[in-house]
C-alpha cells in the first residue's frame, strides 16, 4: 500500500510540475488545443520529472535504511537519465511542426539531414538503455 501511495503522489506531483513548467516556457496554455508536438513535449516532461522523482525517492529510501547502493545501480540510473536527455534531443530534432514548415521546399537532402541528426540522438539513447538494463539486472 505504501508503494502505491508513493507512486500516486509522485504522479500527481509530476503532473503539477509538468503543467507548471509548460506554462513557464510557454509550451502549453490551459484552454488551448494542443498539437501532437505539444503533447509529445508534455508527455516527455512528465516522464522525465516522474523518473527523477522516483530515482530520488529510491536513493532516499536506501539511505534511510542505511543500505548500500551498488555502483552498477548508480551507473544504470545515470544512464537512464542521459538516455532521457538524448530522447528529448531526438524529439526536438524531429519536431513535426518544423518538418511540415519546411516540407514545401520538397528538398530530400533536407529530410535526410533531419533523419541523420535524429538518429545521432536516438541510437546512443537506445544503447544507453540497453547497457543500463544489463547493469541493473545482471549486477
RABELUR-V12453 format. One record per pair of residues at least 4 apart in sequence whose C-alpha atoms are under 7 Angstrom apart, sorted by the first residue. I is the first residue (numbers start at 0). GAP is how many residues later the second one is. D is the distance in whole Angstrom. If there is no record, write none. Layout:
BEGIN
I:GAP:D / I:GAP:D
END
This chain:
BEGIN
0:4:6 / 1:4:6 / 2:4:6 / 3:4:6 / 4:4:6 / 5:4:6 / 6:4:6 / 7:4:6 / 8:4:6 / 9:4:6 / 9:40:6 / 9:43:7 / 10:4:6 / 10:39:7 / 11:4:6 / 12:4:6 / 13:4:6 / 13:32:6 / 13:35:6 / 13:36:6 / 14:4:6 / 14:31:6 / 15:4:6 / 16:4:6 / 17:4:6 / 17:24:7 / 17:27:6 / 17:28:5 / 18:4:6 / 19:4:6 / 20:4:6 / 21:4:6 / 21:5:5 / 21:6:5 / 22:4:6 / 22:5:6 / 22:6:6 / 26:11:7 / 27:10:7 / 33:4:6 / 33:5:6 / 34:4:6 / 35:4:6 / 36:4:6 / 36:58:7 / 36:59:6 / 37:4:6 / 38:4:6 / 39:4:6 / 40:4:6 / 41:4:6 / 42:4:6 / 43:4:6 / 44:4:6 / 45:4:6 / 46:4:6 / 47:4:6 / 47:36:7 / 48:4:6 / 49:4:6 / 50:4:6 / 51:4:6 / 52:4:6 / 53:4:6 / 54:4:6 / 55:4:6 / 56:4:6 / 57:4:6 / 58:4:6 / 59:4:6 / 60:4:6 / 61:4:6 / 61:5:5 / 61:6:7 / 62:4:6 / 68:4:7 / 68:5:7 / 69:4:6 / 70:4:6 / 71:4:6 / 71:63:6 / 71:64:6 / 71:67:6 / 72:4:6 / 72:62:7 / 72:63:6 / 73:4:6 / 74:4:6 / 75:4:6 / 75:56:4 / 75:57:7 / 75:59:6 / 75:60:6 / 76:4:6 / 77:4:6 / 78:4:6 / 78:49:6 / 78:50:7 / 78:53:6 / 79:4:6 / 79:48:7 / 79:49:6 / 79:52:6 / 80:4:7 / 81:4:6 / 82:4:6 / 82:42:4 / 82:45:6 / 82:46:6 / 83:4:6 / 84:4:6 / 85:4:6 / 85:35:5 / 85:36:7 / 85:39:6 / 86:4:6 / 86:34:7 / 86:35:6 / 86:38:6 / 87:4:6 / 88:4:6 / 88:32:6 / 89:4:6 / 89:28:5 / 89:31:5 / 89:32:6 / 90:4:6 / 92:21:7 / 92:24:7 / 92:25:6 / 93:20:7 / 93:24:6 / 94:4:6 / 95:4:6 / 96:4:6 / 97:4:7 / 98:4:6 / 106:4:7 / 107:4:6 / 108:4:6 / 109:4:6 / 110:4:6 / 111:4:6 / 112:4:6 / 113:4:6 / 114:4:6 / 115:4:6 / 116:4:7 / 117:4:6 / 118:4:6 / 120:4:7 / 121:4:6 / 122:4:6 / 123:4:6 / 124:4:6 / 125:4:6 / 126:4:6 / 127:4:6 / 128:4:6 / 129:4:6 / 130:4:6 / 131:4:6 / 132:4:6 / 133:4:5 / 134:4:5
END
